[in-house]
Structures are given as C-alpha cells and as structure tokens.
Amino acid sequence: MIKRSKVMDFTIYTIETAKEASKEALLHAKETFGLIPNLEGILAESPATLRGGMALWDLFETTSFTPIEQQVIYLTANYEHDCRYCMAAHSGLAKMIGMTPEDIEALRHGQPLADQKLQALRLFTKRMIEARGWVSEPEIEEFLAAGYTKQQVLEVILGIAVKIIHNYTNHIAKTPLDKAFQPYVWSKPAPVS
C-alpha cells in the first residue's frame, strides 16, 4: 500500500468551486450521470484531463458496440486494473441498462460469461490490457470469428483508453465512493488456486 502525504490529497470540486475551465465539463457530467461523480470532481483539478475523459466517454457511446457490450469492456478493464470505484459505478450502470445479474457478478469476479459472443469480447479486452496492445494475430482472428469486426478491434482500444484515464485517476486519488454507488462496493477477489 502506498503511503499518502498531504500532497496526494485531491479536492473533489463542484461546479461552484471548480476552475472556470472545468465548469462546462462538470455540467456535462451532471447531465450525463444525473450527478457529478466524485471522479469527475477530482478530474476537475485538470480541466484538460476532465474534458478529455468526458469526450472519450461520449465517443465510446457512439461506437458500434451495444450498451451491454460497452459495459463488458468497461467492467473487464475495471477488473483488470483493480479499480474499486469504477467497478462499483459500472456495476450500477450495467444493472440500469439491463445486464443480467449473473453477467455482472461474473465480470466482478473476472469469470467467463455464459454468452459466447460477450465472453469473446471480455477475453479480447482482457488480453488487450494484459498484452498492452500486443495481442496476437490468432487472438484477433478469434475475436473476429466470434462476430466482431476490425472496427470493433479499434473500439475496444477506445473503451480501454477511457478506463485508463478513470482507473488511474482513482488509484492516485483514492476516490471515495459516491453514495449512489455504495450498493455496489467492490474489492478484487483473491485468486482461486
């Protein structure tokens, strides 16, 4: 565990307390999520990073993936990056869009999904993260054979990029969980031997 000094304490900004350059993005976050999540409040420390994260989020929503497939990518990245904050938040979002409780639990435990196409997406996302983008040609072929496209190979990278900004910020800032996400509190399960 990393010991924190006062230097590592991050402010959770509101629209009223944020730098002028962050206010528009915080308003957009409130419109998007119905609240300003603590993560975005912390990201407001850097207007460019906040705006970049929100822009990538918005772009990822326009990809050819369904909302459930998008959450498979996000939840897989959250698991692989061990991000407690984002795993809780996305568990709630996944439930809201109609992902099955069984799939949510499988993703929260890093376990295979029953649906073979979604499992191929989970596995490809996991491999992409583990290999830092250096997935093998057979792994790409396996993903394409499951019914995905070359476009979606690149869109997985976009989803991971969103999570790198969010997950890494949460690691550094130790972002406290919002009340709305408390029912989905999460810690990465210990590996099964």
C-alpha positions as CSV (number, residue, x, y, z in Angstrom):
1,M,0.0,0.0,0.0
2,I,1.3,3.4,-0.9
3,K,1.6,5.9,2.0
4,R,-0.1,9.2,1.2
5,S,1.1,12.6,2.1
6,K,-0.9,15.9,2.1
7,V,0.4,16.4,-1.4
8,M,-1.6,13.4,-2.6
9,D,-4.9,14.7,-1.2
10,F,-7.2,15.7,-4.1
11,T,-10.1,18.1,-3.9
12,I,-13.5,17.0,-5.1
13,Y,-14.6,20.1,-7.0
14,T,-18.2,21.2,-7.5
15,I,-19.4,23.5,-10.3
16,E,-19.2,26.3,-7.8
17,T,-15.6,25.6,-6.6
18,A,-14.0,24.3,-9.9
19,K,-11.7,26.3,-12.1
20,E,-13.6,28.1,-14.8
21,A,-12.2,25.8,-17.5
22,S,-13.7,22.7,-15.7
23,K,-17.2,24.1,-15.1
24,E,-18.7,23.2,-18.5
25,A,-17.4,19.6,-18.4
26,L,-18.8,19.3,-14.8
27,L,-22.2,20.5,-16.0
28,H,-22.0,17.9,-18.8
29,A,-21.1,15.2,-16.3
30,K,-24.2,16.2,-14.3
31,E,-26.4,16.0,-17.4
32,T,-24.8,12.6,-18.3
33,F,-24.9,10.9,-15.0
34,G,-27.6,12.8,-13.0
35,L,-24.9,13.9,-10.5
36,I,-21.3,14.9,-10.6
37,P,-19.5,11.8,-9.6
38,N,-16.6,12.2,-7.2
39,L,-14.3,11.0,-10.0
40,E,-15.2,13.9,-12.3
41,G,-15.0,16.3,-9.3
42,I,-11.4,15.2,-8.8
43,L,-10.6,15.3,-12.5
44,A,-11.7,18.9,-12.5
45,E,-8.3,19.6,-11.0
46,S,-7.0,19.3,-14.6
47,P,-9.6,20.8,-17.0
48,A,-7.9,19.2,-20.0
49,T,-8.0,15.7,-18.4
50,L,-11.6,16.1,-17.3
51,R,-12.7,17.3,-20.7
52,G,-10.6,14.6,-22.4
53,G,-12.2,11.9,-20.2
54,M,-15.7,13.1,-20.9
55,A,-15.0,13.5,-24.7
56,L,-13.7,9.9,-24.9
57,W,-16.7,8.7,-22.8
58,D,-19.1,10.4,-25.2
59,L,-17.2,9.0,-28.3
60,F,-17.3,5.5,-26.8
61,E,-21.0,5.7,-26.5
62,T,-21.2,6.2,-30.3
63,T,-19.3,3.0,-31.2
64,S,-20.8,0.0,-32.8
65,F,-21.0,-1.8,-29.5
66,T,-24.3,-2.2,-27.8
67,P,-24.7,-0.6,-24.3
68,I,-24.2,-4.1,-22.7
69,E,-21.1,-4.7,-24.8
70,Q,-19.7,-1.3,-23.8
71,Q,-20.2,-2.3,-20.1
72,V,-18.5,-5.7,-20.7
73,I,-15.4,-3.7,-21.9
74,Y,-15.6,-1.2,-19.0
75,L,-16.2,-3.8,-16.3
76,T,-13.4,-6.0,-17.7
77,A,-11.0,-3.1,-17.7
78,N,-12.1,-2.2,-14.2
79,Y,-11.4,-5.7,-13.0
80,E,-8.0,-6.0,-14.7
81,H,-7.0,-2.5,-13.4
82,D,-8.4,-3.4,-9.9
83,C,-10.4,-0.2,-9.8
84,R,-12.8,-0.3,-6.9
85,Y,-14.5,3.0,-7.7
86,C,-15.2,2.3,-11.3
87,M,-16.2,-1.4,-10.7
88,A,-18.9,-0.1,-8.3
89,A,-20.1,2.6,-10.6
90,H,-20.2,0.4,-13.7
91,S,-22.0,-2.4,-11.8
92,G,-24.8,0.1,-11.1
93,L,-24.8,1.3,-14.7
94,A,-24.8,-2.3,-16.1
95,K,-27.8,-3.1,-13.9
96,M,-29.6,0.0,-15.1
97,I,-29.2,-0.9,-18.8
98,G,-30.4,-4.5,-18.2
99,M,-27.3,-6.6,-18.0
100,T,-28.2,-9.8,-16.2
101,P,-27.1,-10.1,-12.5
102,E,-25.2,-13.3,-13.4
103,D,-23.1,-11.4,-16.0
104,I,-22.5,-8.5,-13.7
105,E,-21.3,-11.0,-11.0
106,A,-19.1,-12.9,-13.4
107,L,-17.4,-9.7,-14.6
108,R,-16.9,-8.5,-10.9
109,H,-15.1,-11.8,-10.3
110,G,-13.1,-11.9,-13.6
111,Q,-15.0,-15.1,-14.6
112,P,-16.2,-16.2,-18.1
113,L,-19.6,-15.1,-19.4
114,A,-22.3,-17.6,-20.5
115,D,-22.9,-15.8,-23.8
116,Q,-20.1,-16.9,-26.1
117,K,-20.0,-13.6,-28.0
118,L,-19.9,-11.5,-24.9
119,Q,-17.2,-13.9,-23.5
120,A,-15.2,-13.4,-26.6
121,L,-15.4,-9.6,-26.0
122,R,-14.4,-10.0,-22.4
123,L,-11.5,-12.2,-23.2
124,F,-10.2,-9.9,-26.0
125,T,-10.4,-6.9,-23.8
126,K,-8.6,-8.8,-21.0
127,R,-5.9,-9.9,-23.5
128,M,-5.5,-6.4,-24.9
129,I,-4.9,-5.0,-21.4
130,E,-2.6,-7.8,-20.4
131,A,-0.5,-7.5,-23.6
132,R,-0.6,-3.7,-23.6
133,G,-2.0,-3.8,-27.1
134,W,0.3,-6.5,-28.4
135,V,-2.4,-9.1,-29.0
136,S,-1.5,-11.9,-31.3
137,E,-3.0,-12.4,-34.8
138,P,-4.7,-15.6,-33.7
139,E,-6.3,-13.7,-30.8
140,I,-7.6,-11.1,-33.2
141,E,-8.9,-13.8,-35.5
142,E,-10.7,-15.5,-32.6
143,F,-12.4,-12.1,-31.8
144,L,-13.4,-11.6,-35.4
145,A,-14.7,-15.2,-35.6
146,A,-17.0,-14.5,-32.7
147,G,-18.8,-12.0,-34.9
148,Y,-16.9,-8.8,-34.2
149,T,-15.3,-6.5,-36.8
150,K,-12.0,-4.8,-37.4
151,Q,-13.7,-1.6,-36.5
152,Q,-14.5,-3.1,-33.1
153,V,-10.9,-4.1,-32.5
154,L,-10.1,-0.4,-32.5
155,E,-13.2,0.5,-30.5
156,V,-12.1,-1.9,-27.7
157,I,-8.9,0.3,-27.5
158,L,-11.1,3.4,-27.2
159,G,-13.0,1.8,-24.3
160,I,-9.8,0.9,-22.6
161,A,-8.5,4.4,-23.1
162,V,-11.5,5.8,-21.2
163,K,-10.8,3.4,-18.4
164,I,-7.1,4.2,-18.2
165,I,-7.9,7.9,-17.5
166,H,-10.6,7.0,-14.9
167,N,-9.0,3.9,-13.3
168,Y,-5.5,5.5,-12.9
169,T,-7.1,8.7,-11.5
170,N,-9.0,6.7,-8.9
171,H,-5.8,4.8,-8.0
172,I,-3.8,8.0,-7.4
173,A,-6.6,10.0,-5.8
174,K,-8.2,7.1,-3.8
175,T,-11.6,8.5,-4.9
176,P,-14.2,8.0,-2.3
177,L,-17.3,6.1,-3.5
178,D,-20.4,8.2,-4.1
179,K,-23.5,7.4,-2.1
180,A,-25.2,6.3,-5.3
181,F,-22.6,3.6,-5.9
182,Q,-22.4,2.3,-2.3
183,P,-24.7,-0.7,-3.0
184,Y,-22.1,-2.0,-5.5
185,V,-19.0,-1.6,-3.3
186,W,-16.2,-3.9,-4.6
187,S,-12.8,-5.3,-3.8
188,K,-11.0,-7.6,-6.2
189,P,-11.5,-11.2,-5.2
190,A,-8.4,-13.2,-4.2
191,P,-7.2,-15.6,-6.9
192,V,-8.6,-19.1,-6.7
193,S,-5.8,-21.7,-6.5
